[in-house]
Amino acid sequence: MVPARVFPTTSSGTQRNIQDVHNGNQSMDVSEGLTRTLALNTTPGDPFAGRLDTSAGVGVAGHSLGGMTTHGLLTAWPDDRITAAVPFATLDMGDPASQVAANVLFVHGGLAALEPVRRHRRP
């Protein structure tokens, strides 16, 4: 199952409208969406009842502002249910939180105009 959130303040076409990413609102909205989605597994009469493997944890991915939202779920607004994450073309949203044990694949392109690779951390 892939629940996809809509974020009005960052999908309205307003360039650089990123306050809800930096203040954690989008990351926290994703966590709430995960809670509601996983609850379908135990909701009597729901078509997904008993059909979701909730023991494996969840994966998240996002591009650009979605990548920042994804990275935020691993750092500043951690969700310990996340076991896999793929932030594409993200800003650095902080240090990994100790309560999240996720496998993470960062994907970033060399031609990213807003956040070039050279501005990111190096190992």
Buried (B, 14 or more C-beta within 10 A) or exposed (E): EEEEBEBEBBEEEEEEBBEBBBEBBBBBBBBEEBEEBBBBBEEEEEEBEEEBEEEEBBBBBBBBBBBBBBBBBBBBBBBBBBBBBBBBBBBBBEEEBEEBEBEBEBEBEEEBEEBEEEEEEEE
